[in-house]
Structure formats: structure tokens, C-alpha cells
Amino acid sequence: MILPEPREFDAALRVIDDLRTAGYEAYLAGGCVRDLLLGREPKDFDVATSATPDVVLQMFPRTFAVGAHFGVVLVVSTCGAADSAFEGTRGAMENEPDHIVTEVATFRSDGVYSDGRHPDAVRYTLSAEEDVRRRDFTINGLLLDAIDRFPTGRKPGFFEDLNLRGAACTLRHAIIDHVGGLADLDRGVIRAIGEPSQRFEEDHLRMLRAVRFAARFGFEIESATFASIRALARKTTVVSRERVRDELTKMLTEGNARRAFELLDETGLLEEVLPEIARMKGVEQPPLYHPEGDVWIHTLGLLGQLEAGCPLTVAWGALLHDVGKPPTFRVADRIRFDGHVEVGVAIGAEICRRFRFSNDETSQILSLIENHMRFADARRMKTSTLKRFFRLESFEQHLALHRMDCLAGSGNLENWKFAREQYETIPQEVVRPKPLITGRELIASGYAPGAHFKQMLRAVEDAQLEGQIHTSDEALALIQRDFPRM
């Protein structure tokens, strides 16, 4: 077991203690309980309580009713002098390191989910069990009676004295389990609470979350839950693309991307959310360059190398780098994919548009697709071309993608080694030197402004990058020689 982050953990416990003192039930709930039992660091500590939102809003001086309609209130705790800095806006609060936010949700029972995402109506309840049974998966339906196990007002060094590391059993005695979540954690199973089809009809995104949790924890999806996902996979097409994008991005960047995409394929979800990737299956490649197998197997090989916390652009670049191969496959003297890069950029642009990536994210993902084959020519490039190659935004990401591409195929890293060595050796001021002349100097030398200026300045920069000229006078001499005034 990991040691919880004291400030955030303490803030949640004090919220629970205040609610308990006022006569309400209150527990740590959901993912934080699951993660503590699995020995993982929780991202946050959420509280479930019998107190209604209006009570929570009245009890705590600093709150945000971000989801009061669904029983959710954010309670803001502050540390020391930070009290006076509180500005009363959520944005200011979230960017202030001395403010700690605890999500407090009222026990509830949900009505019909007509939009496949939100309940049409909620009913508050005094029953913790009723609240738990409307949640998604058993491993997320556990409650922790935290105050009995971790009293507030602890002396300094409490966490060190408690020595939580490696002692998950210390928490199990304080767990309230109405849905068999502890047993499923022990067995390594993702199981929907109650009837799986009902849970997935309520929120179609839960099918993708089942895959993500199974991949993240190395769990299996329980058979009835799995069968329900296969039967309802098509429902994911009505989920907002942003929500699907975020789930896929988490799958790609949590360190178990290969298993996540294998499960997406096995459950039938891949064909629904990313049909362009599903089309990679069975698309053969020339064995000389790709002894590993078809485009799908090759892509899985890249996904298997993605580390937890990697940039999302690298992750999506790895997924999409060969997305242009299926539509360009042909057999001539050998298997060929003529123009697959250009086609891949076009398909990648459509996927980025569909999932509403930001302009910057789209630009970098498409750049990774567009340039992933250029490393094959790196050792033959002119010096000027190589230096311009190194100017690509976040070139380290291009290096990372090429290395994964090689290791998922032939295993030959010679071009990657050459490019990395040159990139790390050549100083940035040599890769991006200060221009020797500008259009102003060309005008002063008697040249009329026009589109040809771009060609002239490019010729000067080429010579400068090649080390052929070093001064403004040499640059002007080159211009006068190669571009005589008419």
C-alpha cells in the first residue's frame, strides 16, 4: 500500500469528521478506496454522505455547487495564510496550491438515463447501499469508514507511525462492501454492479471505462459484463466525441495501451470508436521490413512501448502513424503502400477533427504522421535539410516515435542513432542561426519586393546552414550572383 498524500487525505478526513459530528453518515468512496487497496496513489479523495447538497453548502464556508443537481458539491479547504487569498472563483481556487478541493456527493438513487449519460432525475437517499448500487463497477463501489480508521487531530508523524506501506490489510477491516468489490479486487475482475446491460444503458461510456480499468490494473472483464459490452458496443457512437477522446487518451497514456486496444478489439468497441484502426487488421506488410506481421500487429508493437505519462501527441502519433496503409495497400514487385504518409495525414486530420483535439495537439499529431518516414533518409540529407528536420516542433517526440517504429518492426536503430547523435551534438544556434540578411537588405540593394524574395532568402539560408557563407556581405554576394537584377 502507498502512503496517501497527507494534505489531501487530511482535508477529506476533516470534511468527513465535520459531517459525522453534525449527525450525517460520510465515507471515502469510489476510486480512492480502490486505489488504496491496490497500493496505488489516489488522484483525489471523494466523499459520499447522507447530507444533502444544501446542508453541505451551509456547513462549509467555501464551496462550489458544480453538480448540485446530481448531489455534488466541491468543498475547499485552505492551509494557513491561504484563507485570505481565496478569491471565490473555481479557476482561481484550482490554481492556488494552498487550496485543497474535496468532492462531496450525496447518497442518491438515479432515475432513467434517456441521453445515455445523465440521469433525468435523481432522488436523494439515506442509504449508502442504495447509493453504491447505482455506480458502475464493483471495484468502484467500495466505501471506507475512514474516521474510525484514521482519526483527525493526529499528532505530527502520524502517517510514519501508521506505516501504511505494504499493509493493505489495515484498511480491509474498515471497508463497507455491498457489491462484492473486495472479492473482485482479489480476483482481478472488472464486473458491472447489478445487471450489466442496465449499467451500460445508463451511461454508454462505461463500456470504454471497463476496458480502461481492465488494462490499467491487468484485470479480466467478467463474462456477463464482457458479453453485454459486445452486445451494446454500437451505443458508443452516440457518446460525445470529447468523452470518447478522453477515455482513449487515458488508455494510451496509462502505460498499458497495447492491452487496452486488444480489449477494444475483442469487445467490438474498436470498430465503433476508431474504425480506421480496426481496418489495419489483416493488412500484410513486406516481411523484409516488417517480420512482425500485419499493420495491426505492428501498431500494437508501438503501443506496447508507450510509457505511463507519455505526451498524448506521442501516444496518438504512435497509434495513427500508419493509418494510411490500409487504403494504399497494393501488391506489385512486393507489397507497397504508395502515398501512405499523405493519406495518413488526411485520415489523421479527420480523426483529430472528429475527436475535437486542440489546434496545437492536432498540428503535432499530424506532424508526427507526416515525418515518421523521413528518418530513412537522414544519413543522405544535405546538412541544411537535416538541420531543418531538427527544427520540427518537439523533435524529441519524432525521435521517440521513430525508435518505437523501428523496435516494433525490423529492430534496426541505425537511422535513429544517427539522427539522435546529430541532434544532440549540433548546437541550437547552428540549427537556428540568426538570418544573415532580410528583405530589408534586399530592397536596399535595389531588388523590388515580391514572391521571389522567399526563394532568395531560402537560398541564402541554405548556404548558411551548409557552412558556405558566414557574413551579410557573403550573403549579398550570393544573391547578386544567383539572382541578378533585371
N, C-alpha and C positions, 0 to 999 in steps of 0.2 A: 504494500500500500504506500502511496506517496503521501507526503506531508502537505495538507491543504495550505493555501496562501492565507496567512493569519488575518490580514486586514479584511479581505472579502469574506472569509469564513466567519470572523468575528461579527462583521456587520449583519450577516444573515442571522446569526445566532441571537443577536441583540433584538432584531426585529421579531424573531420567534418568541423571545423572552417577554417582550412588551405585550405581544398578543396573548400569550399564555397568562400573564399577570392580569390582563383585562378580562379573562374568563373565556377565551376562544381557543380552539384547537389550532395548532400550527406545526408544520413539519417541513424539513427539507424534502424536496420532491424531484422526481424525474432524472434527467441526465447526470446531475451532480452525484446523486446516490449511486447510480450505476457505475460511474467512473471511479468513485472512491472504492467501491467493492472490487473493481477490476484493477486497482492500483494505478489508475491514470489520473492526471491532473485535471480537475473540472475546469471548464471555461468560465462558469459562473455558478452561483448558488441560488436556486429558486426556492420560494416558499409557497406552500399550499396551506390555506387556512379556512376556517369556518366563518371568519369575519367577512362581511360584505364590503364591496368597494367603498361605499360611503363611510363606513366605520374606519377603514384603513386610511382614507383621505383625511378624516378628522383626527385620528390618533397621532399621525406623524406630520411634523411641520413642513417637511419638504417632500413633495410627491408630484408625480405626473400621471394623470389618468389616461395613459396611452391606449389602453384597451378595456376601459371600464365597462363597455357594453358586453364584453366577454369575461368580465371579472378580473381584469389585470390592471394592477397599479404598480408603478415604479416608486420605490421608497429610496430617498437619497440620504445617505449617512455622510458625515464630514469628519475630518480629523483636525483637531486643534484649531489653529487660526483660520482654517479654510472656511469656517462658518461665515465670516464677514465677506468672503469672496463670492458667495453663492449669488448668482445673477437671476435665478428664477427661470432660465430657459434651458431646455433639454440640451441643445447644442453646446452651450457654454459649460453645462454640468459634465457632459461626457468627455470634454476635452480638458477638464480640470483633474489633475492627478490625485488631489486630496478628496475628491468626491467618489463615493462608492455606491453603486446602484444595485439594489436588490429587487428582483421581480417578485411581486406578491400576487398570487392568484386565488380567488375564492373557489371553494368546492362548488362544482356545478354539474348539472346534467344537461346534455345538449339535445336540441330538437333536430329536425330534419336539416340535412345539408343539401339544399337544392342546387347550389352552384358548384358542388364538388370541392369546396374549400372551407367555407364558414358555415356554422350552424345558423339557421334562420332565426332561432331564438334560443336563449339559454335560461335555465332555471337554477337558481342557487339552492344549495342543499347543505344540510348539516352533516352529511355522511361522507367521510373520507373515502370509504369503499365505493360509493356511487361515483365520486369524482374520478377515482382511479380507473374504473371500468369503462370510461369513455375515452381513455387515452389510447395511443397507437399500439405499442408492443409491450409485452410483459416485462422486459428488462428496463423499460422506461416507466413502469407503473409502481415502482417501489417508493416507500416513504421512510424517512429516517427520523426517529424520535430523538432529535438532536440535543435538546436541553437536558434530558435525563442522562445522556451520554457525555455531553460536553457543557458543563455549567458555565454561565457567563461570570464575569468578575474574576477571572482567573489571575493568578499571580504571574509575573513575567517568567518566561521559560516554561510555561505550561506545555506547549507543544513538544519541547525537547523532553520533558519529563514523561509525557504520554508515550513517546516513542512509537508513533503510528506506523513507521516504515516496517513492512513485512508482517503487519499484524491485522490483516483484514478481518480476522475473527472477532476483534474487539467491536466491530460495528454490527455484525450479524445479529447480536442479541438485541440491538435497538431498531431493527428493521421491521416495518409493518408491511406484510406481503399478502395482498388479497387476490393476486392473479397468478401466482406460481413463478414470479420473476426470478427469485433466488435459484430455484431448480434449473431454470433455463440459462441463467448465467453460468451455473456449474457445468451444464451440458454443452454450452456453446451454441445456443439455439436462438434464432430470431423467430418469435411467434406472435401473431396478432392477438390482441386481447379479445376474447369472445369470438364472434363469427367473423372470419377474415374478410369476406365479401362486404359485410356491413362497414367494417373499418375503412376499407378502400373506397367504398362508395361515398363515404363521408368526406374523405379528402384523398383525391387520386394521387397526390404527390407522395403519399405514404408508401406507395409501391416502390418508388425510387429510393425512399429513405430506408426501406427494408434492405435493398441491395447495398446501399452505402454502409449501413451498420454491419451487415454480414461481412463485407470486405474489410472494413476498418478493424473489426475485432477478430477476424478469422473464424467467424461463426458460420453455421449452416442455416438455411431458411427452412423452417418446419414445413412438412409436406403439404398440409392443408393450406398454409399461408402461401407457399410456392405455387400451388395449383390455382389459387384464387388470383394471384398476380398474372399468371399466364392467361387466365380467362378474361381478365379485365384490363390487360395491358393497353388496349386501344383507348381507354378512357384518359390516358395521359395526354392525348392530343388536345384536350380542352383546358389543360392546366396552363397558366400564364407562362410564357417563354422565359421570363426572368427567373421564376421559381425553378423551372427545369434547369436553366443555365447554372444557377447557384448550386443545385444538387450535383450536377455533373462536374462542376469545378471542384467541389469538395471531394468527389470520388477521385479526381485526377491529382489532387494535391495533398491527400492524406497519407500517401505512402503505400497504398495498396491498389493502385489504378488497374493493374492487369487483372486482378481477381474481380474487381468491380465491373469491368467491361465483359469479362467472361460471364458473369452473372446476368448482366444486362442482356447478353445474347441468349443465355439459357432460358430466361424468363419471358423472352419475346419483347422486352421493353426497348431493346436497341433499334429494332426495325421501326418502332413508333417515334422515338425521340431523335434518332440520328440514322435515318435510312442510308445516308451516304456512306457511313462507316460499315453498316451491315452488308453493303454491296462489295466490300473488299473480300469477303469470304469466297474462297474458291478461285480467285483471280491469280493464276500462276505467274511466276517470275522466272527469269533465266537462272538456272541452278548455279552457273559460274559466279554470279554476283550475289545470289540470294539462296544459298544452300538450305536456309532455314525453312523455306516453304512459301506459301502464298502471301498476298499483301496483308491479309488479316493477321496471319501468324507473325509477320514482320512487325506490324504495328503493335501487336501485343508485346513483342520483344522490347520496343521502346517504352511502352507504358510500364513494363516491369522494372525499368531503371529509374522511374521518376521518384524522387525522394520526397518525404513529407515536408511541406512548407515550400516547395519549389514555386517559382513565379507562375501564375496562371497562364501567362503568354507562352512560356516554355512548354507547359503541360498541353495546352491546346495546339501548339505548334507540332508537338510530337504526335498527337492524335491525328492531325489533319495534313501532315507534310506530304503524304502520298494519296490524298483523297482524289487526286486527278487521274490515278492509274486505272481504276475500273472502266471509265468511259473511253480511255485511249488505248486499251489493250488490243494488240494485233500480233499475228504471227507472220514473220517474213523470213529472213535468214535465221532469225531467232525471235524470241518473244521481245516485242518492243512496246514502248509507251511514249510515242512521239507526242511532244507538246504537253506532257502530263503536268509540268510545272505551271504553265499558263492556265490550263484548265483547272488545276488545283486551286490556283489563286482565285479564279472566278467562283468556284464552288465554296471555297473558304469564305469569300466575301458574303455570299448568300447566307451561309451558316451564321456568321457574325452578325449580320443584319437581323436574321430571324431571332437570334437569342439576345439581341439588343446590347451587345458589347459596346463599351465606350469607344470613341474615335481613336484614342491612343492605344487601347487594347487591340482594336481591330487592325490598326496600322502595323503593330508589332507582330501579331499573329500572321498576317499576310506576308510581311517581310520575311519571316522565318520560312514560310512555304516557298516564296519566290526565290530565295537564295540558297536553299539547302543543297542544291546540286553543284553550286559554284566551287566548292572545295576541291572537286575533282580536277579543276584547272589551276589551283592555287600555285603550284610549282612552275607552271608555264606562263603565269601572268607577268606582264610588264610591271616594273616597280610602281609606276603610277597607278595602274589598275589595282594592284594588291593593296596599296595604301588607301585607295578609295573604298575597297572592300572592307577594310578595317574601320572605316568611318560609319558603317551601318550602326544605327541606334542599338545600344546594348549588345555590342558584338559578342560579349561573353555568352549571351544566350544562343547565338548562332553556333559558337564553338560547342556548347553543351549539346545542342540538338544534333550536330554532325557526329559527335562522339557516340551518342546513343544510336544513331542511324547505322554507324559502322559496326558497333558491337552487336546490334540486332541482325546483322547481315553477314558479310564476309569476315568481319573481325579485323580487317586491315585498317590500322590507325595512322598510316604514314602521312597522308594528307593532313589529318588533324594535328599531328605532332608538328609538322612543318608550319602550318598556319598559327598554331598556338605559340611556337617559339618566336616566329617573326613578330607576331602581335605583341608579345611581352618584351621583345628586345628593342623594337623601333620606338623611339620616344614620341610622345603625342605631338610635340611641337614640330616633328618631322612629318608625321601623318597629316597634321592640320596646320601647315605653315601659314604665316601671315602673307597675304597676297602681295606680290611684288609691284603690281600696278592695278589700277581700277579703270572704269570707264572714264573717269575724270581726266586721267592722264592721256587716254586715247584721244579725247576731244581736244585737249591742249596740244596734241601732236598733229592736229589737222584732220582727224577722222570724223566723219559725220555719224551721229548716233544711229543705231539700227539693230536689227536682229542679229547681224553679223558680229556684233560685239561679243555675244556669248561664245561664238566659235573662236574668236581671237583670244579671249581671256582663258578659255579652256586649253588652247594650245600653249599659252604661257604657263598655266598651272601644270600641265603635263611635263613640260621641260623642267619646271622647278621640282616636281616630285621625282623625276628621273635623275635629279642632281646635275643637269646640264647647264642651268643658269642659277645665279645666286643674288643678282642685284637688279634694281629697277632699270638701269642703263642696259643691261643684257636683255631684259625683257622687252624693252622698246626696240632694241636692235633686231630681236627675233620677229617682232611684229612687222617692222619695216621691210624685213627680208621676205617673209612669207605672206604678208598681206599688204602689198604696195598700194598706195593711194592712187585712185584712178583720176 
